[in-house]
């Protein structure tokens, strides 16, 4: 029996070597459907034929533009938000790509950890690495600035911090530049999280296991 949850989550998942869409009741933290595809048409058809979009108050998505376009088209007036889990995941992906130029895979897990989560031993190892690899401290600082947007209390503060990081990004950081452009493209949905802190990431992660 299909129903429209108050907060609907849409998330990509690979099942049977095929890209599909998890439809999640975010408030109840459960999967309500698995769609065959993840393109705009499959999402739009689901939203207009299987459920009543008038019953939905908010849709939580990842950085999938077909989800965004289908949701806006099918559910006019419904708010759309990108779960911060997906933004942080994109930051980690970009950082991992930037790290490859240092050819030091042993440092990856320390660089990808938040500074607040580092042990004293890891802080020392990180400091030594900064001395040995010029440019690594700058890279780490950019990653920390991007992740820190969720440490602010208000949307306005977070938007200002992100804009400052975007303006000051040194040249040569191809993947950070791509990430910043992506966040700018989804800016309304990314920063809407501060007013609508809904997350479906726990269900999405469990479905991968």
Backbone as CSV, one residue per row, in Angstrom:
resi,resn,N_x,N_y,N_z,CA_x,CA_y,CA_z,C_x,C_y,C_z
1,UNK,0.847,-1.186,0.000,0.000,0.000,0.000,0.892,1.249,0.000
2,UNK,0.732,2.080,-1.018,1.543,3.284,-1.128,0.956,4.396,-0.257
3,UNK,1.847,5.181,0.308,1.404,6.358,1.050,2.485,7.420,0.953
4,UNK,2.085,8.664,1.168,3.027,9.777,1.101,3.463,10.140,2.513
5,UNK,4.723,9.910,2.847,5.188,10.303,4.179,5.286,11.819,4.286
6,UNK,5.202,12.324,5.482,5.307,13.769,5.685,6.660,14.286,5.203
7,UNK,7.728,13.528,5.521,9.073,13.861,5.067,9.572,12.694,4.220
8,UNK,9.689,12.921,2.930,10.095,11.865,1.991,11.580,11.993,1.665
9,UNK,12.304,10.889,1.775,13.705,10.867,1.392,13.883,10.100,0.096
10,UNK,14.705,10.629,-0.806,15.034,9.948,-2.060,16.543,9.784,-2.110
11,UNK,16.987,8.548,-2.311,18.426,8.295,-2.280,18.805,7.203,-3.264
12,UNK,19.919,7.412,-3.953,20.411,6.414,-4.903,21.023,5.225,-4.179
13,UNK,20.837,4.055,-4.758,21.459,2.853,-4.227,21.675,1.871,-5.372
14,UNK,22.721,1.074,-5.276,23.001,0.050,-6.284,22.504,-1.287,-5.774
15,UNK,21.562,-1.889,-6.482,21.040,-3.216,-6.155,21.054,-4.063,-7.415
16,UNK,21.652,-5.236,-7.315,21.734,-6.096,-8.490,22.469,-5.437,-9.637
17,UNK,23.527,-4.694,-9.301,24.364,-3.984,-10.284,23.591,-2.927,-11.065
18,UNK,22.458,-2.501,-10.506,21.644,-1.496,-11.171,21.366,-0.342,-10.217
19,UNK,21.411,0.875,-10.758,21.141,2.057,-9.954,19.638,2.204,-9.735
20,UNK,19.248,2.263,-8.490,17.833,2.364,-8.151,17.631,3.521,-7.167
21,UNK,16.382,3.716,-6.750,16.061,4.794,-5.821,15.351,4.253,-4.601
22,UNK,15.908,4.576,-3.433,15.230,4.272,-2.184,14.258,5.398,-1.870
23,UNK,13.023,5.061,-1.571,12.034,6.036,-1.118,11.848,5.801,0.383
24,UNK,12.144,6.823,1.167,12.266,6.660,2.611,11.275,7.540,3.356
25,UNK,10.649,6.956,4.359,9.863,7.745,5.309,10.859,8.218,6.357
26,UNK,11.273,9.467,6.255,12.360,9.975,7.099,11.963,9.996,8.573
27,UNK,10.737,10.368,8.877,10.317,10.442,10.279,10.247,9.060,10.925
28,UNK,9.772,8.084,10.189,9.669,6.726,10.728,10.944,5.921,10.509
29,UNK,11.867,6.500,9.728,13.151,5.850,9.434,12.956,4.444,8.854
30,UNK,12.180,4.398,7.762,11.954,3.130,7.088,11.822,3.307,5.591
31,UNK,12.155,2.264,4.844,12.021,2.280,3.389,10.576,1.957,3.025
32,UNK,9.988,2.798,2.167,8.604,2.561,1.767,8.509,2.049,0.333
33,UNK,9.579,2.206,-0.439,9.564,1.697,-1.815,10.982,1.713,-2.380
34,UNK,11.201,0.889,-3.386,12.463,0.893,-4.132,12.102,0.974,-5.610
35,UNK,12.502,2.064,-6.250,12.152,2.268,-7.651,13.188,1.627,-8.566
36,UNK,12.756,1.254,-9.750,13.628,0.580,-10.705,14.747,1.482,-11.219
37,UNK,14.485,2.773,-11.303,15.489,3.695,-11.841,15.724,4.869,-10.922
38,UNK,16.628,5.760,-11.355,16.907,6.972,-10.569,16.898,8.201,-11.467
39,UNK,16.223,8.081,-12.624,16.162,9.225,-13.536,14.941,10.092,-13.226
40,UNK,14.885,11.228,-13.894,13.830,12.201,-13.618,12.442,11.621,-13.869
41,UNK,12.283,10.873,-14.953,10.961,10.335,-15.300,10.468,9.349,-14.244
42,UNK,11.345,8.447,-13.792,10.912,7.440,-12.825,10.503,8.090,-11.508
43,UNK,11.235,9.143,-11.113,10.896,9.840,-9.875,9.587,10.624,-10.047
44,UNK,9.456,11.310,-11.168,8.242,12.099,-11.424,7.012,11.188,-11.479
45,UNK,7.135,10.060,-12.177,6.008,9.128,-12.279,5.609,8.612,-10.900
46,UNK,6.601,8.328,-10.069,6.311,7.844,-8.716,5.582,8.904,-7.905
47,UNK,6.064,10.128,-7.991,5.492,11.208,-7.191,4.096,11.615,-7.645
48,UNK,3.790,11.354,-8.887,2.481,11.786,-9.406,1.469,10.654,-9.540
49,UNK,1.915,9.410,-9.553,0.972,8.311,-9.773,0.834,7.359,-8.582
50,UNK,1.880,7.212,-7.786,1.832,6.239,-6.697,1.433,6.867,-5.361
51,UNK,1.696,8.153,-5.184,1.388,8.818,-3.925,0.770,10.186,-4.214
52,UNK,0.247,10.800,-3.182,-0.341,12.132,-3.338,0.671,13.162,-2.834
53,UNK,1.273,13.921,-3.737,2.301,14.880,-3.320,1.789,15.976,-2.396
54,UNK,0.487,16.170,-2.359,-0.064,17.199,-1.478,0.136,16.845,-0.005
55,UNK,0.369,15.562,0.267,0.563,15.114,1.651,2.014,15.252,2.114
56,UNK,2.923,15.590,1.186,4.345,15.696,1.517,4.688,17.132,1.911
57,UNK,5.406,17.280,3.010,5.814,18.613,3.469,7.259,18.934,3.079
58,UNK,8.092,17.903,2.959,9.509,18.127,2.679,10.075,16.885,1.988
59,UNK,11.013,17.131,1.052,11.699,16.032,0.374,13.189,16.171,0.629
60,UNK,13.798,15.096,1.098,15.236,15.070,1.401,15.947,14.312,0.291
61,UNK,16.951,14.947,-0.338,17.637,14.322,-1.471,19.147,14.391,-1.278
62,UNK,19.858,13.734,-2.214,21.303,13.900,-2.287,21.602,14.810,-3.484
63,UNK,22.835,14.800,-3.965,23.196,15.690,-5.073,22.827,15.066,-6.427
64,UNK,21.600,14.658,-6.555,21.101,14.061,-7.783,20.152,15.068,-8.426
65,UNK,20.576,15.686,-9.524,19.752,16.730,-10.126,18.412,16.215,-10.656
66,UNK,18.340,14.999,-11.222,17.018,14.489,-11.623,16.034,14.419,-10.456
67,UNK,16.513,14.062,-9.254,15.635,14.065,-8.083,15.103,15.473,-7.843
68,UNK,16.004,16.414,-7.876,15.657,17.814,-7.616,14.634,18.321,-8.638
69,UNK,14.897,18.077,-9.929,14.005,18.561,-10.973,12.639,17.896,-10.900
70,UNK,12.628,16.581,-10.683,11.362,15.853,-10.606,10.549,16.299,-9.397
71,UNK,11.228,16.521,-8.274,10.526,16.926,-7.056,9.897,18.307,-7.213
72,UNK,10.646,19.237,-7.782,10.097,20.578,-7.978,8.923,20.555,-8.962
73,UNK,9.026,19.715,-9.981,7.975,19.654,-10.993,6.713,18.977,-10.452
74,UNK,6.885,17.888,-9.726,5.734,17.112,-9.261,5.134,17.660,-7.975
75,UNK,5.956,18.289,-7.151,5.497,18.719,-5.826,5.697,20.220,-5.653
76,UNK,4.997,20.977,-6.415,5.109,22.438,-6.354,4.800,22.946,-4.953
77,UNK,5.699,23.770,-4.434,5.489,24.325,-3.108,6.079,23.514,-1.980
78,UNK,6.526,22.305,-2.277,7.143,21.460,-1.251,8.612,21.834,-1.104
79,UNK,9.087,21.942,0.135,10.486,22.259,0.365,11.401,21.081,0.041
80,UNK,12.589,21.385,-0.458,13.566,20.343,-0.788,14.868,20.665,-0.081
81,UNK,15.439,19.663,0.561,16.660,19.858,1.334,17.651,18.737,1.032
82,UNK,18.938,19.084,0.998,19.995,18.075,0.868,20.521,17.772,2.264
83,UNK,20.428,16.518,2.639,20.929,16.043,3.922,22.412,16.401,4.050
84,UNK,22.819,16.919,5.211,24.217,17.323,5.380,25.174,16.144,5.231
85,UNK,24.689,14.929,5.481,25.508,13.737,5.289,26.063,13.685,3.874
86,UNK,25.239,14.036,2.889,25.661,13.963,1.497,26.636,15.086,1.145
87,UNK,26.445,16.256,1.744,27.388,17.348,1.512,28.751,17.002,2.090
88,UNK,28.768,16.493,3.316,30.035,16.102,3.943,30.700,14.966,3.160
89,UNK,29.897,14.079,2.624,30.455,12.987,1.812,31.122,13.529,0.561
90,UNK,30.518,14.536,-0.055,31.121,15.147,-1.242,32.423,15.874,-0.892
91,UNK,32.472,16.481,0.279,33.699,17.149,0.719,34.822,16.135,0.904
92,UNK,34.494,15.002,1.497,35.500,13.953,1.708,35.983,13.391,0.372
93,UNK,35.079,13.214,-0.568,35.458,12.720,-1.897,36.426,13.683,-2.574
94,UNK,36.115,14.978,-2.530,36.975,15.986,-3.157,38.339,16.026,-2.481
95,UNK,38.347,15.914,-1.156,39.610,15.922,-0.414,40.462,14.720,-0.793
96,UNK,39.840,13.562,-0.916,40.573,12.342,-1.296,41.226,12.500,-2.662
97,UNK,40.515,13.125,-3.588,41.070,13.339,-4.934,42.221,14.333,-4.898
98,UNK,42.087,15.390,-4.110,43.159,16.376,-4.002,44.409,15.761,-3.361
99,UNK,44.196,14.816,-2.459,45.306,14.187,-1.741,46.202,13.335,-2.624
100,UNK,45.670,12.866,-3.731,46.417,11.928,-4.578,47.724,12.517,-5.096
101,UNK,47.773,13.829,-5.239,48.998,14.432,-5.764,50.163,14.332,-4.783
102,UNK,49.851,14.099,-3.489,50.912,13.961,-2.496,51.451,12.528,-2.435
103,UNK,50.733,11.595,-3.061,51.183,10.204,-3.126,51.545,9.671,-1.741
104,UNK,50.690,9.946,-0.777,50.937,9.507,0.602,49.641,8.937,1.166
105,UNK,49.316,7.722,0.739,48.041,7.112,1.117,47.927,6.860,2.617
106,UNK,49.077,6.712,3.298,49.040,6.430,4.735,48.472,7.600,5.536
107,UNK,48.475,8.795,4.945,47.963,9.973,5.636,46.471,10.191,5.404
108,UNK,45.903,9.410,4.500,44.536,9.679,4.065,43.547,9.732,5.230
109,UNK,43.586,8.744,6.113,42.574,8.669,7.165,42.715,9.793,8.178
110,UNK,43.963,10.255,8.394,44.162,11.376,9.313,43.654,12.667,8.675
111,UNK,43.968,12.861,7.402,43.537,14.073,6.702,42.013,14.144,6.618
112,UNK,41.381,13.013,6.439,39.929,13.005,6.266,39.163,13.134,7.587
113,UNK,39.840,12.937,8.712,39.181,13.076,10.011,39.030,14.550,10.370
114,UNK,37.967,14.869,11.082,37.815,16.222,11.599,38.894,16.486,12.637
115,UNK,39.354,17.705,12.694,40.413,18.032,13.643,39.994,17.735,15.079
116,UNK,38.714,17.906,15.384,38.220,17.660,16.747,38.220,16.179,17.112
117,UNK,38.336,15.307,16.115,38.305,13.864,16.363,39.696,13.238,16.411
118,UNK,40.727,14.035,16.189,42.093,13.504,16.156,42.603,13.216,17.557
119,UNK,43.324,12.101,17.695,43.994,11.802,18.961,45.269,12.640,19.053
120,UNK,45.878,12.672,20.224,47.119,13.427,20.387,48.216,12.896,19.475
121,UNK,48.256,11.582,19.314,49.243,10.972,18.427,49.008,11.386,16.983
122,UNK,47.732,11.418,16.578,47.396,11.808,15.213,47.676,13.284,14.967
123,UNK,47.456,14.118,15.982,47.771,15.548,15.858,49.262,15.730,15.609
124,UNK,50.080,14.972,16.335,51.536,15.051,16.159,51.930,14.556,14.771
125,UNK,51.342,13.460,14.335,51.658,12.905,13.012,51.236,13.878,11.908
126,UNK,50.096,14.516,12.107,49.608,15.478,11.123,50.543,16.682,11.044
127,UNK,50.956,17.179,12.194,51.875,18.317,12.238,53.193,17.993,11.547
128,UNK,53.720,16.810,11.797,54.967,16.385,11.148,54.786,16.289,9.631
129,UNK,53.613,15.846,9.212,53.326,15.710,7.777,53.286,17.074,7.104
130,UNK,52.738,18.069,7.811,52.697,19.422,7.260,54.107,19.945,6.996
131,UNK,55.031,19.598,7.889,56.415,20.035,7.722,57.091,19.319,6.548
132,UNK,56.683,18.073,6.309,57.332,17.257,5.273,56.750,17.464,3.883
133,UNK,55.482,17.866,3.825,54.794,17.971,2.530,54.207,19.375,2.365
134,UNK,54.936,20.269,1.739,54.443,21.627,1.506,53.105,21.608,0.753
135,UNK,52.182,22.354,1.225,50.865,22.412,0.585,49.826,21.556,1.268
136,UNK,50.268,20.574,2.059,49.318,19.675,2.704,48.503,20.397,3.783
137,UNK,49.147,21.309,4.501,48.440,22.055,5.541,47.352,22.931,4.926
138,UNK,47.641,23.535,3.787,46.644,24.360,3.104,45.452,23.517,2.673
139,UNK,45.742,22.344,2.106,44.677,21.443,1.669,43.791,21.052,2.850
140,UNK,44.434,20.697,3.966,43.686,20.294,5.156,42.824,21.451,5.667
141,UNK,43.372,22.647,5.615,42.634,23.816,6.068,41.384,24.080,5.242
142,UNK,41.492,23.882,3.937,40.327,24.082,3.067,39.249,23.054,3.385
143,UNK,39.679,21.809,3.565,38.720,20.751,3.921,38.007,21.079,5.219
144,UNK,38.760,21.537,6.215,38.182,21.881,7.510,37.200,23.053,7.392
145,UNK,37.536,24.039,6.583,36.640,25.184,6.385,35.323,24.744,5.761
146,UNK,35.398,23.856,4.784,34.180,23.392,4.119,33.311,22.570,5.066
147,UNK,33.944,21.681,5.824,33.170,20.866,6.767,32.564,21.715,7.876
148,UNK,33.243,22.812,8.219,32.828,23.644,9.350,31.561,24.444,9.081
149,UNK,31.064,24.446,7.854,29.841,25.230,7.598,28.680,24.728,8.450
150,UNK,28.726,23.441,8.850,27.647,22.900,9.670,27.859,23.149,11.168
151,UNK,28.940,23.808,11.509,29.178,24.158,12.910,28.519,25.481,13.293
152,UNK,28.036,26.206,12.301,27.404,27.498,12.578,25.961,27.304,13.008
153,UNK,25.480,28.241,13.792,24.131,28.121,14.341,23.049,28.538,13.358
154,UNK,23.363,29.475,12.466,22.341,29.973,11.550,22.736,29.747,10.098
155,UNK,21.723,29.747,9.263,21.948,29.588,7.832,22.795,30.733,7.273
156,UNK,22.498,31.952,7.708,23.230,33.105,7.206,24.717,33.023,7.515
157,UNK,25.049,32.596,8.735,26.456,32.461,9.117,27.146,31.400,8.264
158,UNK,26.456,30.295,8.033,27.028,29.213,7.227,27.232,29.648,5.781
159,UNK,26.253,30.360,5.225,26.370,30.845,3.845,27.529,31.826,3.707
160,UNK,27.699,32.686,4.685,28.802,33.650,4.642,30.148,32.950,4.731
161,UNK,30.251,31.936,5.589,31.503,31.191,5.738,31.841,30.440,4.454
162,UNK,30.832,29.844,3.852,31.060,29.124,2.595,31.491,30.084,1.495
163,UNK,30.833,31.225,1.409,31.172,32.217,0.378,32.607,32.702,0.554
164,UNK,33.029,32.874,1.788,34.398,33.316,2.059,35.403,32.263,1.605
165,UNK,35.120,30.990,1.888,36.003,29.904,1.456,36.051,29.826,-0.064
166,UNK,34.908,29.987,-0.699,34.846,29.927,-2.162,35.658,31.051,-2.790
167,UNK,35.556,32.256,-2.224,36.286,33.405,-2.774,37.794,33.264,-2.595
168,UNK,38.203,32.669,-1.498,39.626,32.613,-1.174,40.310,31.333,-1.638
169,UNK,39.579,30.456,-2.338,40.172,29.194,-2.773,41.358,29.448,-3.698
170,UNK,42.559,28.972,-3.341,43.722,29.161,-4.216,43.548,28.419,-5.532
171,UNK,44.220,28.869,-6.548,44.149,28.198,-7.849,44.839,26.840,-7.767
172,UNK,44.426,25.940,-8.618,45.060,24.629,-8.673,44.280,23.531,-7.985
173,UNK,43.307,23.904,-7.170,42.493,22.892,-6.489,41.285,22.553,-7.362
174,UNK,41.508,21.681,-8.311,40.483,21.352,-9.306,39.238,20.749,-8.660
175,UNK,39.454,19.791,-7.774,38.319,19.055,-7.218,37.570,19.865,-6.167
176,UNK,38.274,20.688,-5.409,37.581,21.590,-4.489,36.761,22.621,-5.271
177,UNK,37.307,23.078,-6.389,36.579,24.034,-7.230,35.309,23.387,-7.786
178,UNK,35.405,22.141,-8.243,34.230,21.427,-8.750,33.188,21.261,-7.646
179,UNK,33.656,20.953,-6.445,32.747,20.775,-5.316,32.048,22.085,-4.971
180,UNK,32.798,23.156,-4.912,32.221,24.463,-4.589,31.179,24.864,-5.633
181,UNK,31.484,24.595,-6.903,30.509,24.893,-7.962,29.243,24.056,-7.793
182,UNK,29.413,22.807,-7.374,28.250,21.937,-7.162,27.399,22.452,-6.007
183,UNK,28.045,22.839,-4.919,27.299,23.365,-3.774,26.578,24.657,-4.156
184,UNK,27.227,25.487,-4.952,26.574,26.721,-5.403,25.334,26.406,-6.235
185,UNK,25.424,25.379,-7.074,24.296,25.006,-7.934,23.117,24.521,-7.091
186,UNK,23.430,23.795,-6.003,22.393,23.272,-5.108,22.295,24.116,-3.832
187,UNK,22.675,25.371,-3.920,22.823,26.190,-2.714,21.552,26.268,-1.880
188,UNK,20.416,26.474,-2.512,19.158,26.587,-1.769,18.881,25.311,-0.990
189,UNK,19.086,24.163,-1.622,18.792,22.887,-0.977,19.822,22.550,0.110
190,UNK,21.090,22.879,-0.135,22.146,22.599,0.843,21.920,23.385,2.123
191,UNK,21.695,24.686,1.998,21.584,25.526,3.191,20.187,25.514,3.800
192,UNK,19.238,24.924,3.105,17.913,24.720,3.687,17.980,23.757,4.869
193,UNK,19.068,22.988,4.953,19.221,22.027,6.041,19.205,22.712,7.412
194,UNK,19.648,23.960,7.465,19.687,24.652,8.752,18.286,24.921,9.296
195,UNK,17.324,25.045,8.413,15.943,25.245,8.842,15.163,23.941,8.873
196,UNK,15.681,22.932,8.154,14.988,21.636,8.046,16.011,20.511,8.194
197,UNK,16.492,20.266,9.413,17.581,19.304,9.617,17.138,17.842,9.579
198,UNK,16.587,17.452,8.438,16.132,16.073,8.278,17.227,15.223,7.640
199,UNK,17.296,13.954,8.061,18.320,13.064,7.527,17.752,11.678,7.255
200,UNK,18.128,11.124,6.114,17.757,9.744,5.780,18.997,8.878,5.624
201,UNK,20.158,9.392,6.030,21.428,8.715,5.771,21.545,7.380,6.484
202,UNK,20.955,7.260,7.684,21.076,6.006,8.417,20.390,4.875,7.678
203,UNK,19.257,5.158,7.046,18.545,4.138,6.268,19.321,3.810,5.008
204,UNK,19.862,4.840,4.347,20.608,4.636,3.126,21.847,3.783,3.388
205,UNK,22.536,4.039,4.485,23.724,3.275,4.821,23.370,1.834,5.180
206,UNK,22.274,1.658,5.911,21.861,0.307,6.282,21.490,-0.516,5.059
207,UNK,20.910,0.130,4.067,20.505,-0.574,2.843,21.695,-1.065,2.040
208,UNK,22.860,-0.438,2.255,24.065,-0.853,1.523,24.690,-2.091,2.104
209,UNK,24.358,-2.384,3.389,25.005,-3.509,4.085,24.492,-4.844,3.592
